[in-house]
Amino acid sequence: MKKGIHPDNYRPVVFKDMSNDDTFITRSTINAKETIEIDGVTYPLVKVEISNTSHPFYTGKAKLVDTAGRVDKFMSRYGNRNKK
């Protein structure tokens, strides 16, 4: 690594997934306003909306969107309005 271009304040930070309350600790330089205590140690807390434990791609619970079926449904409802 080049000297002088990387931050020096790497420290353990807790990231908390708000959708399923999963937490994980990693090193980061992010500024956090909140703290959390885990196993008797206080860490800065960063709340995230989605992580690998709740994202459909990683959990395997992805929903397939049937776009062809939706187009047919739309056309059956509204497609014949101009023909009258």
C-alpha positions as CSV (number, residue, x, y, z in Angstrom):
1,M,0.0,0.0,0.0
2,K,1.1,3.6,-0.6
3,K,2.0,5.4,2.5
4,G,-0.1,8.4,3.6
5,I,-3.2,7.8,1.5
6,H,-5.1,5.4,3.8
7,P,-6.8,6.4,7.0
8,D,-5.2,5.5,10.3
9,N,-8.4,5.3,12.5
10,Y,-9.5,1.7,11.6
11,R,-11.3,0.2,14.6
12,P,-13.9,-2.5,15.3
13,V,-17.4,-1.3,14.5
14,V,-20.7,-3.2,14.8
15,F,-23.1,-3.1,11.8
16,K,-26.7,-4.0,12.7
17,D,-29.2,-5.2,10.1
18,M,-32.4,-3.5,11.0
19,S,-34.6,-5.9,9.1
20,N,-33.6,-9.0,11.1
21,D,-31.5,-7.6,14.0
22,D,-28.4,-9.5,12.9
23,T,-25.1,-7.9,14.0
24,F,-21.6,-8.4,12.8
25,I,-18.3,-6.8,13.8
26,T,-15.7,-5.6,11.3
27,R,-13.0,-3.0,11.1
28,S,-14.1,0.4,9.7
29,T,-13.4,4.1,9.7
30,I,-17.0,5.1,9.6
31,N,-18.2,7.7,12.1
32,A,-21.0,6.4,14.4
33,K,-23.3,8.4,16.7
34,E,-24.5,5.3,18.7
35,T,-22.7,2.6,20.6
36,I,-23.6,-0.9,21.6
37,E,-22.2,-3.3,24.1
38,I,-21.4,-6.9,23.0
39,D,-19.7,-9.3,25.4
40,G,-18.7,-6.5,27.8
41,V,-17.0,-4.4,25.1
42,T,-18.5,-1.1,23.8
43,Y,-18.4,-0.6,20.0
44,P,-19.6,2.1,17.7
45,L,-22.9,1.1,16.1
46,V,-23.9,1.6,12.5
47,K,-27.5,0.6,11.5
48,V,-28.0,-0.7,7.9
49,E,-31.3,-1.5,6.1
50,I,-30.1,-4.7,4.4
51,S,-27.1,-7.0,4.7
52,N,-26.1,-10.4,3.4
53,T,-28.3,-12.1,6.0
54,S,-31.5,-10.4,4.8
55,H,-30.9,-9.7,1.1
56,P,-32.9,-12.0,-1.2
57,F,-30.0,-12.8,-3.4
58,Y,-27.9,-14.2,-0.5
59,T,-30.8,-15.9,1.3
60,G,-32.1,-17.7,-1.8
61,K,-35.6,-16.3,-1.3
62,A,-35.6,-14.2,-4.4
63,K,-39.0,-13.6,-6.0
64,L,-39.3,-14.1,-9.7
65,V,-41.4,-11.4,-11.4
66,D,-43.7,-12.8,-14.1
67,T,-43.6,-9.8,-16.5
68,A,-45.2,-11.6,-19.4
69,G,-48.2,-12.6,-17.2
70,R,-48.5,-9.0,-15.9
71,V,-48.5,-7.6,-19.4
72,D,-51.3,-10.1,-20.5
73,K,-53.3,-9.2,-17.4
74,F,-52.9,-5.5,-18.2
75,M,-54.0,-6.0,-21.8
76,S,-57.0,-8.1,-20.8
77,R,-58.2,-5.3,-18.4
78,Y,-57.3,-2.2,-20.3
79,G,-56.1,-3.1,-23.8
80,N,-59.5,-3.1,-25.5
81,R,-60.7,0.3,-24.3
82,N,-59.8,2.2,-27.5
83,K,-61.4,-0.3,-29.9
84,K,-64.9,0.5,-28.8
